[in-house]
Each structure stands twice: as C-alpha cells, then as structure tokens.
Amino acid sequence: MGRGRVELKRIENKINRQVTFAKRRNGLLKKAYELSVLCDAEVALIIFSNRGKLYEFCSSSCMLKTLERYQKCSYGALEVSRPAKETETSYREYIKLKARYEALQRTQRNLLGEDLGALSTTELEQLERQLETTLKQIRSTKTQCMIDKLHELHNTEQALLETNRTLRAKLDEFGTENQFVSSWERGEQSIQYGHPHPQTHGFFQPIECNPTLQIGYNTISSDQMTAATPAQNVNGFIPGWL
C-alpha cells in the first residue's frame, strides 16, 4: 500500500510544528552539503526560525564572500540593464549643475576682486552697483545692531540707577536708625552716671521750705515789704532782717 500525498499547509500543533522544522532543517542542510561536495558547487544556505534563530551553511570558507558575489551578480545586472534614456537625462542634469557651480564660483571671485580682466564695462558697473547695495545693507544692519545694543545698555543703566537709589535709601534709613540708637544710648548713660534724685523711705519726708535763709521773722512777700517800709520807718522800728 503506497504512502499518501501530504497536504502542504501550516501545522497548527506547536509541538508537531517544531519537530517537523527540526527534521526538515537538518535534511535541507544535509542536501546542501551533499550538493556542494558532489557537484563542486558554491552553496550558501540561510534559515531563520519563527523565533528568529539563525541556521546557516556555506560551502566556502566565508559566508560574506558568497554574499558579495551574489550581490555583484544580481545588482550589477540591474545597473547594466538600465535604459539609456534615463542615463542621458541624469548626464544632462549633471552638466547643468556643474555649469551653475562654476558660475557661482566665478561670481564669488569677482565679488572678492579677482578675475576682473575678462569682464566688460557693463558687467563691471553691474558688479559695482551690487557691491554698493550689499555695502548699504551691511551698514544698515550694523547700525541697527548698534542701536539695539545702545537701548539694551540704556535699560541696564536705568535698572542699575534704580537699584542704586533703593540701596541709598536703605542706607540712609539704616544710618538714621543708628544715629537715633546712639543718641538714646548716650542719654541713658548720662542718666545712669548723674546724681540720682533722693528717695525717701519710712517716716523721713522731704521738708518743703524756701531756700532763702530766714531767721526771726515771718515770710512776707516783696510787695508787702515795700508797703510796710514807710510805716515802720515812721515808728522807728527796724525790720528783723536788717
């Protein structure tokens, strides 16, 4: 009884799929080796599993040499088979870019004052006008930069002056406070080292008296004394204070 034909489709069972991959991989590597030995062919085989693992076989000493040979044979043929019309278009574009590059180099040398002998009078006048326009733009840009710098410096100056005024006000306030504290301390010291006022304790009480020494007469005012003097002189009585 013959063996039935196996339908080629993805094996759904993970274990069976892994076993089949290992068996067929080994068989494929064996066939590649036999082909290189029996037919003296250069064989390179590269296999990647579904997990990204690499399996390779190369009949030569280096896989890279075989790959370079393959690349030259494949992409070299494509370069040769490119249509002639596309090549001609690329060449024309190259010629245009080259001419433009040479013209820009010549213009740059003329702006620097080089190779002016081949220019006509009209070209020299045009070059002169171009240089004058460029010089005006440069001077205008320079002036604007200087004005912006001056504005910036002016703003910085104003900020510094404001800071200076603030610091000076704080310094004056601090000096006034120090002067007040110093005067207060001097006044406290003078009170501390001066004669203290007498204080009474117990039954000692201050005696209120007139500081003028008066002996043997009653205290009278100066008006009363002036009024009584003529009468006393008439009676011949001498006041006690004489």
C-alpha positions as CSV (number, residue, x, y, z in Angstrom):
1,M,0.0,0.0,0.0
2,G,1.5,3.3,-1.1
3,R,2.1,6.4,1.0
4,G,-0.5,9.1,0.6
5,R,0.3,12.6,-0.5
6,V,0.8,15.1,2.3
7,E,-1.1,18.4,2.0
8,L,1.2,21.4,2.4
9,K,-0.2,23.7,5.0
10,R,0.7,25.2,8.3
11,I,0.9,22.8,11.1
12,E,-1.4,24.1,13.9
13,N,0.1,21.9,16.7
14,K,3.1,23.8,18.1
15,I,5.0,20.7,19.2
16,N,4.5,18.9,15.9
17,R,5.5,22.1,14.0
18,Q,8.7,22.3,16.0
19,V,9.6,18.7,15.4
20,T,8.9,18.9,11.7
21,F,11.0,22.1,11.4
22,A,14.0,20.4,13.1
23,K,13.8,17.3,10.9
24,R,13.4,19.2,7.6
25,R,16.0,21.7,8.6
26,N,18.6,19.0,9.1
27,G,17.6,17.3,5.9
28,L,17.9,20.6,4.0
29,L,21.4,21.3,5.4
30,K,22.4,17.7,4.6
31,K,21.2,18.1,1.0
32,A,23.1,21.4,0.6
33,Y,26.3,19.8,1.9
34,E,25.9,16.8,-0.5
35,L,25.3,19.2,-3.4
36,S,28.4,21.2,-2.7
37,V,30.5,18.0,-2.4
38,L,29.1,16.0,-5.3
39,C,28.9,18.8,-7.8
40,D,31.7,21.1,-6.6
41,A,29.3,24.0,-6.3
42,E,29.4,27.0,-4.0
43,V,26.3,26.7,-1.8
44,A,25.1,29.1,0.8
45,L,22.0,28.4,2.9
46,I,20.4,30.7,5.4
47,I,17.4,29.7,7.6
48,F,15.6,31.7,10.2
49,S,13.1,30.0,12.6
50,N,9.8,31.5,13.7
51,R,11.6,32.7,16.9
52,G,14.3,34.5,14.9
53,K,17.1,31.9,15.4
54,L,19.6,31.7,12.6
55,Y,20.8,28.5,10.9
56,E,23.3,28.7,8.0
57,F,25.5,26.6,5.8
58,C,28.2,27.8,3.4
59,S,30.5,25.5,1.3
60,S,33.2,28.2,1.1
61,S,35.4,29.5,3.9
62,C,33.4,32.7,4.4
63,M,29.7,33.5,4.0
64,L,30.4,37.2,3.4
65,K,32.4,36.4,0.2
66,T,29.5,34.3,-1.2
67,L,27.0,37.1,-0.3
68,E,29.2,39.8,-2.0
69,R,29.4,37.6,-5.1
70,Y,25.6,37.2,-5.1
71,Q,25.2,41.0,-4.7
72,K,27.5,41.7,-7.6
73,C,25.8,39.3,-9.9
74,S,22.3,40.5,-9.0
75,Y,22.6,44.3,-8.7
76,G,25.3,44.6,-11.4
77,A,23.0,43.1,-13.9
78,L,20.3,45.7,-12.9
79,E,22.8,48.6,-13.5
80,V,23.7,47.3,-16.9
81,S,20.1,46.9,-17.9
82,R,19.1,50.5,-17.0
83,P,17.6,52.2,-20.0
84,A,19.9,54.6,-22.0
85,K,17.3,57.4,-21.8
86,E,17.5,57.6,-18.1
87,T,21.3,57.7,-18.2
88,E,21.2,60.5,-20.7
89,T,18.8,62.5,-18.6
90,S,21.0,62.1,-15.5
91,Y,24.0,63.2,-17.5
92,R,22.2,66.4,-18.7
93,E,21.2,67.2,-15.1
94,Y,24.8,66.8,-14.1
95,I,26.0,69.1,-16.8
96,K,23.6,71.8,-15.7
97,L,24.6,71.6,-12.1
98,K,28.2,71.7,-13.0
99,A,27.8,74.9,-15.1
100,R,25.8,76.5,-12.3
101,Y,28.5,75.7,-9.8
102,E,31.2,77.2,-12.0
103,A,29.1,80.3,-12.5
104,L,28.7,80.7,-8.7
105,Q,32.4,80.3,-8.2
106,R,33.2,82.9,-10.8
107,T,30.8,85.4,-9.3
108,Q,32.3,84.8,-5.8
109,R,35.8,85.5,-7.2
110,N,34.5,88.7,-8.9
111,L,33.0,89.9,-5.7
112,L,36.3,89.4,-4.0
113,G,38.1,91.5,-6.7
114,E,39.6,88.6,-8.6
115,D,39.4,87.7,-12.3
116,L,38.0,91.1,-13.3
117,G,40.0,91.4,-16.6
118,A,37.5,89.3,-18.5
119,L,34.5,91.5,-17.5
120,S,33.1,94.2,-19.8
121,T,32.3,97.7,-18.7
122,T,28.6,96.9,-18.3
123,E,29.4,93.9,-16.1
124,L,31.8,96.0,-14.0
125,E,29.1,98.6,-13.5
126,Q,26.6,96.0,-12.5
127,L,29.1,94.5,-10.1
128,E,29.8,97.9,-8.6
129,R,26.1,98.5,-8.1
130,Q,25.7,95.1,-6.5
131,L,28.6,95.8,-4.1
132,E,27.2,99.2,-3.2
133,T,23.8,97.7,-2.4
134,T,25.5,95.0,-0.4
135,L,27.5,97.6,1.5
136,K,24.4,99.6,2.3
137,Q,22.6,96.6,3.6
138,I,25.7,95.7,5.8
139,R,25.9,99.2,7.2
140,S,22.2,99.3,7.9
141,T,22.4,96.0,9.7
142,K,25.4,97.2,11.6
143,T,23.6,100.5,12.6
144,Q,20.5,98.6,13.8
145,C,22.7,96.3,15.8
146,M,24.4,99.2,17.5
147,I,21.1,100.9,18.2
148,D,19.7,97.8,19.8
149,K,22.9,97.5,21.8
150,L,22.5,101.1,23.0
151,H,18.9,100.5,24.0
152,E,20.0,97.5,25.9
153,L,22.7,99.4,27.7
154,H,20.3,102.3,28.5
155,N,17.9,99.9,30.0
156,T,20.7,98.3,32.0
157,E,21.8,101.7,33.2
158,Q,18.3,102.6,34.3
159,A,18.0,99.4,36.2
160,L,21.3,100.0,37.9
161,L,20.3,103.6,38.8
162,E,17.1,102.4,40.3
163,T,18.9,99.7,42.3
164,N,21.4,102.4,43.5
165,R,18.6,104.7,44.6
166,T,17.0,101.9,46.5
167,L,20.2,100.9,48.2
168,R,21.0,104.5,49.1
169,A,17.5,105.0,50.6
170,K,18.0,101.8,52.7
171,L,21.5,103.1,53.7
172,D,20.1,106.5,54.8
173,E,17.3,104.8,56.7
174,F,19.8,102.5,58.4
175,G,22.1,105.5,59.3
176,T,19.2,107.4,60.8
177,E,18.3,104.4,63.0
178,N,21.9,104.1,64.1
179,Q,22.0,107.8,65.0
180,F,18.8,107.5,67.0
181,V,20.1,104.4,68.8
182,S,23.4,106.1,69.6
183,S,21.8,109.3,70.9
184,W,19.4,107.1,73.0
185,E,22.4,105.2,74.4
186,R,24.3,108.4,75.3
187,G,21.2,109.8,77.1
188,E,20.8,106.6,79.1
189,Q,24.4,106.7,80.1
190,S,24.2,110.3,81.3
191,I,21.1,109.5,83.4
192,Q,22.9,106.4,84.8
193,Y,26.1,108.3,85.8
194,G,24.3,111.6,87.0
195,H,23.2,112.4,90.6
196,P,20.1,110.4,91.4
197,H,17.1,112.0,92.9
198,P,16.7,111.5,96.6
199,Q,14.2,108.9,97.6
200,T,12.5,108.8,101.0
201,H,11.9,105.6,102.9
202,G,10.0,105.1,106.1
203,F,8.9,108.2,108.0
204,F,11.6,110.5,106.5
205,Q,9.6,113.0,104.5
206,P,11.1,115.9,102.5
207,I,10.7,119.3,104.1
208,E,9.2,122.0,101.8
209,C,10.9,125.3,102.5
210,N,12.1,128.4,100.9
211,P,15.8,128.2,100.1
212,T,16.3,131.7,101.4
213,L,17.6,131.8,105.0
214,Q,15.0,133.5,107.2
215,I,15.6,133.9,110.9
216,G,13.3,135.7,113.4
217,Y,10.6,136.9,111.0
218,N,7.6,135.6,109.1
219,T,7.8,135.1,105.5
220,I,6.3,138.1,103.6
221,S,6.2,139.0,100.0
222,S,8.2,141.7,98.4
223,D,5.0,143.8,97.8
224,Q,4.1,143.6,101.5
225,M,7.6,144.6,102.4
226,T,7.6,147.6,100.2
227,A,4.2,148.7,101.5
228,A,5.2,148.3,105.2
229,T,8.5,150.0,105.0
230,P,7.3,153.7,105.2
231,A,5.2,153.0,108.2
232,Q,7.9,151.1,110.0
233,N,10.4,153.9,109.4
234,V,7.9,156.4,110.8
235,N,7.5,154.4,114.0
236,G,11.3,153.9,114.3
237,F,11.0,150.2,114.1
238,I,13.8,148.4,112.4
239,P,12.9,145.2,110.5
240,G,14.3,142.0,111.7
241,W,16.2,141.2,108.5
242,L,18.5,144.3,108.8
